[in-house]
């Protein structure tokens, strides 16, 4: 009897996971067909990349290459903006009571939310890869295969972290338009603080920015793409980014709301 119950639970779990994967693939296709979201998620980083590339075509100081500094940040930006879609989508589903319809399916609601998050993570990774290809075409970087593979791993971790951050915002904000604005205007200051060389900031800010998730993501990705090795505080950045992802995940698990309250 116990064996039958265990087999039944295992079968039910496998069925739920398969349905969640299929749901995730469907959302991924929808993401790639959504012209407006793609234009924002890819157009903004691509515009920044092109702007920095144009401004570095003239005479440059041999000791400072602005393009090499800002290119990794642009790649990270494309990856991290996946959290914006997650924030608006989850809040919109709650706002439009779509979770009530999902509840009528045999798939547990948490599995569907995880599937939605997985779709955004893959979308963010694809966005970052697209900017990488643009950088390669412009001759900005030529990383080794091993460094590129490690950089892709850091890009994946960054996508997980900021999609989880988007879910946190959607957890506490009921309106989809407000959740998008809050994500964007919370994220962008963090991004700019983490993207510029620390020497350009006041001494106090230099001590603070090393603990920002944007700094951690940009430093990890950037050193692999440009130098091919971990930054000086690479272990701290890697552990910190994982910690942020876990903390955001725990907050979502505890406080997530299925309906407007």
C-alpha positions as CSV (number, residue, x, y, z in Angstrom):
1,X,0.0,0.0,0.0
2,X,2.8,2.4,0.9
3,X,4.6,1.6,-2.4
4,X,1.4,2.4,-4.3
5,X,1.0,5.7,-2.5
6,X,4.6,6.6,-3.2
7,X,4.3,5.7,-6.9
8,X,1.1,7.7,-7.1
9,X,2.8,10.8,-5.6
10,X,5.8,10.4,-7.9
11,X,3.6,10.1,-10.9
12,X,1.6,13.2,-9.9
13,X,4.8,15.1,-9.3
14,X,6.2,14.1,-12.7
15,X,3.0,15.1,-14.4
16,X,3.0,18.5,-12.7
17,X,6.6,19.1,-13.6
18,X,6.0,18.1,-17.2
19,X,3.0,20.4,-17.4
20,X,5.0,23.3,-15.9
21,X,7.8,22.8,-18.5
22,X,5.2,22.8,-21.3
23,X,3.7,26.0,-19.8
24,X,7.2,27.5,-19.5
25,X,7.9,26.8,-23.2
26,X,4.6,28.3,-24.2
27,X,5.4,31.5,-22.3
28,X,8.9,31.6,-23.8
29,X,7.4,31.5,-27.3
30,X,5.0,34.3,-26.3
31,X,8.0,36.4,-24.9
32,X,9.8,36.0,-28.2
33,X,6.7,37.1,-30.1
34,X,6.0,40.1,-27.9
35,X,7.4,43.0,-30.0
36,X,7.0,45.7,-27.4
37,X,8.8,43.8,-24.6
38,X,11.6,42.7,-26.9
39,X,12.0,46.2,-28.1
40,X,12.4,47.4,-24.5
41,X,14.5,44.5,-23.3
42,X,16.8,44.4,-26.3
43,X,16.5,47.9,-27.8
44,X,17.6,49.8,-24.6
45,X,20.8,47.8,-24.1
46,X,21.5,47.7,-27.8
47,X,21.1,51.5,-27.9
48,X,23.5,51.9,-25.0
49,X,26.0,49.6,-26.6
50,X,25.9,51.5,-29.9
51,X,26.1,54.9,-28.1
52,X,29.2,53.8,-26.2
53,X,30.7,52.3,-29.3
54,X,30.2,55.5,-31.3
55,X,31.7,57.7,-28.6
56,X,34.8,55.5,-28.4
57,X,35.6,55.8,-32.2
58,X,37.6,59.0,-31.7
59,X,41.0,59.4,-30.0
60,X,41.1,57.6,-26.6
61,X,43.3,57.5,-23.6
62,X,45.4,54.4,-23.8
63,X,44.9,53.7,-20.1
64,X,41.1,53.8,-20.2
65,X,38.8,52.1,-22.7
66,X,35.2,53.1,-21.9
67,X,33.8,50.5,-24.2
68,X,35.5,47.6,-22.4
69,X,34.1,49.0,-19.1
70,X,30.5,49.5,-20.3
71,X,30.1,46.5,-22.6
72,X,29.8,43.9,-19.7
73,X,27.4,46.3,-18.0
74,X,25.3,46.4,-21.1
75,X,25.3,42.6,-21.4
76,X,24.2,42.4,-17.7
77,X,21.5,45.0,-18.3
78,X,19.9,42.9,-21.1
79,X,19.9,39.8,-18.8
80,X,18.6,41.6,-15.7
81,X,15.7,43.4,-17.5
82,X,14.0,40.0,-17.6
83,X,12.8,40.8,-14.1
84,X,10.8,43.7,-15.5
85,X,8.6,41.4,-17.5
86,X,8.2,39.0,-14.5
87,X,7.1,41.8,-12.2
88,X,4.4,43.1,-14.6
89,X,3.2,39.6,-15.7
90,X,2.7,38.2,-12.2
91,X,0.9,41.3,-11.0
92,X,-1.2,41.3,-14.1
93,X,-2.2,37.7,-13.6
94,X,-3.3,38.5,-10.0
95,X,-5.0,41.7,-11.1
96,X,-7.0,39.9,-13.9
97,X,-7.7,36.9,-11.6
98,X,-5.9,34.6,-14.0
99,X,-4.6,32.6,-11.1
100,X,-8.3,31.6,-10.4
101,X,-8.4,30.0,-13.8
102,X,-5.1,28.3,-13.3
103,X,-6.5,26.8,-10.1
104,X,-9.0,24.9,-12.1
105,X,-6.2,22.9,-13.8
106,X,-4.6,19.8,-12.3
107,X,-1.2,21.5,-12.1
108,X,-0.4,23.1,-8.7
109,X,-0.2,26.9,-8.9
110,X,3.4,27.1,-7.5
111,X,4.5,24.9,-10.4
112,X,3.0,27.3,-12.9
113,X,4.6,30.3,-11.3
114,X,8.0,28.5,-11.4
115,X,7.4,27.8,-15.0
116,X,6.7,31.4,-15.7
117,X,9.9,32.4,-13.9
118,X,11.9,29.8,-15.9
119,X,10.6,31.3,-19.1
120,X,11.7,34.7,-18.1
121,X,15.1,33.4,-17.0
122,X,15.7,31.8,-20.4
123,X,14.5,35.0,-22.1
124,X,16.9,37.1,-20.1
125,X,19.8,34.7,-21.0
126,X,18.8,34.9,-24.7
127,X,18.8,38.7,-24.5
128,X,22.2,38.8,-23.0
129,X,23.5,36.4,-25.7
130,X,22.1,38.7,-28.3
131,X,24.1,41.7,-26.9
132,X,27.1,39.5,-26.7
133,X,26.8,38.7,-30.4
134,X,26.5,42.4,-31.2
135,X,29.6,43.1,-29.2
136,X,31.5,40.4,-31.1
137,X,30.4,41.8,-34.4
138,X,31.6,45.3,-33.3
139,X,34.9,43.7,-32.3
140,X,34.5,44.8,-28.7
141,X,35.4,41.4,-27.1
142,X,37.0,38.1,-28.1
143,X,36.8,35.9,-25.0
144,X,38.1,32.4,-24.9
145,X,35.6,29.5,-25.1
146,X,36.1,28.6,-21.4
147,X,35.7,32.3,-20.3
148,X,32.6,32.6,-22.4
149,X,31.1,29.5,-20.9
150,X,31.7,30.7,-17.4
151,X,30.3,34.1,-18.3
152,X,27.1,32.4,-19.5
153,X,26.9,30.7,-16.2
154,X,27.1,34.1,-14.4
155,X,24.5,35.5,-16.8
156,X,22.2,32.7,-15.9
157,X,22.6,33.3,-12.2
158,X,22.0,37.0,-12.7
159,X,18.8,36.2,-14.6
160,X,17.6,34.0,-11.8
161,X,18.4,36.7,-9.2
162,X,16.6,39.6,-11.0
163,X,13.6,37.5,-12.1
164,X,13.2,36.6,-8.4
165,X,13.5,40.3,-7.6
166,X,10.8,41.1,-10.1
167,X,8.6,38.4,-8.4
168,X,9.2,40.1,-5.0
169,X,7.9,43.4,-6.4
170,X,4.9,41.7,-7.9
171,X,4.3,40.0,-4.5
172,X,3.8,43.3,-2.7
173,X,2.3,45.4,-5.6
174,X,-1.1,44.6,-6.9
175,X,-1.2,46.8,-10.0
176,X,0.8,45.5,-13.0
177,X,1.6,49.0,-14.3
178,X,2.9,50.1,-10.9
179,X,5.0,47.0,-10.5
180,X,6.7,47.6,-13.8
181,X,7.5,51.2,-12.8
182,X,8.7,50.2,-9.4
183,X,11.0,47.6,-10.8
184,X,12.5,49.9,-13.4
185,X,13.0,52.9,-11.1
186,X,14.4,50.7,-8.3
187,X,16.7,48.8,-10.7
188,X,18.1,51.6,-12.8
189,X,19.9,53.5,-9.9
190,X,21.4,50.2,-8.8
191,X,22.5,49.4,-12.3
192,X,24.2,52.7,-12.8
193,X,25.9,52.6,-9.4
194,X,27.2,49.1,-10.2
195,X,28.3,49.8,-13.8
196,X,30.6,52.7,-13.5
197,X,34.2,52.3,-12.1
198,X,34.2,52.7,-8.4
199,X,37.0,55.3,-8.6
200,X,34.4,57.7,-10.0
201,X,32.3,57.5,-6.8
202,X,32.7,59.0,-3.3
203,X,34.6,56.9,-0.8
204,X,31.5,55.9,1.1
205,X,29.7,54.7,-2.1
206,X,32.8,52.7,-3.0
207,X,32.3,50.7,0.2
208,X,28.5,50.2,-0.4
209,X,28.4,49.3,-4.1
210,X,30.3,46.0,-3.6
211,X,27.2,44.7,-1.8
212,X,24.8,45.6,-4.6
213,X,23.5,42.6,-6.7
214,X,24.0,44.7,-9.9
215,X,27.7,45.3,-9.0
216,X,28.2,41.6,-8.3
217,X,26.6,40.5,-11.6
218,X,28.4,43.1,-13.7
219,X,31.8,42.4,-12.1
220,X,31.5,38.6,-12.5
221,X,30.3,38.8,-16.1
222,X,32.7,41.6,-17.1
223,X,35.9,40.0,-15.8
224,X,35.1,36.8,-17.7
225,X,34.4,38.6,-21.0
226,X,37.2,41.1,-20.8
227,X,40.0,39.4,-18.8
228,X,39.0,35.8,-18.7
229,X,39.2,35.3,-14.9
230,X,37.3,36.1,-11.7
231,X,37.6,39.6,-10.2
232,X,39.5,40.2,-7.0
233,X,36.3,39.8,-4.9
234,X,34.9,37.1,-7.2
235,X,34.0,34.6,-4.4
236,X,32.2,37.4,-2.4
237,X,30.3,38.4,-5.5
238,X,29.4,34.9,-6.5
239,X,28.2,34.0,-2.9
240,X,26.4,37.3,-2.6
241,X,24.5,36.8,-5.9
242,X,23.5,33.3,-4.8
243,X,22.4,34.7,-1.4
244,X,20.3,37.4,-3.1
245,X,18.6,34.8,-5.3
246,X,17.8,32.6,-2.3
247,X,16.5,35.5,-0.1
248,X,14.3,36.7,-2.9
249,X,13.0,33.2,-3.4
250,X,12.2,32.7,0.3
251,X,10.4,36.1,0.4
252,X,8.3,35.0,-2.6
253,X,7.5,31.6,-1.0
254,X,6.4,33.2,2.3
255,X,4.5,36.3,1.1
256,X,3.3,35.5,-2.4
257,X,-0.4,36.3,-2.9
258,X,-2.7,34.5,-5.4
259,X,-5.3,37.3,-5.4
260,X,-5.6,41.0,-4.8
261,X,-6.0,41.8,-1.2
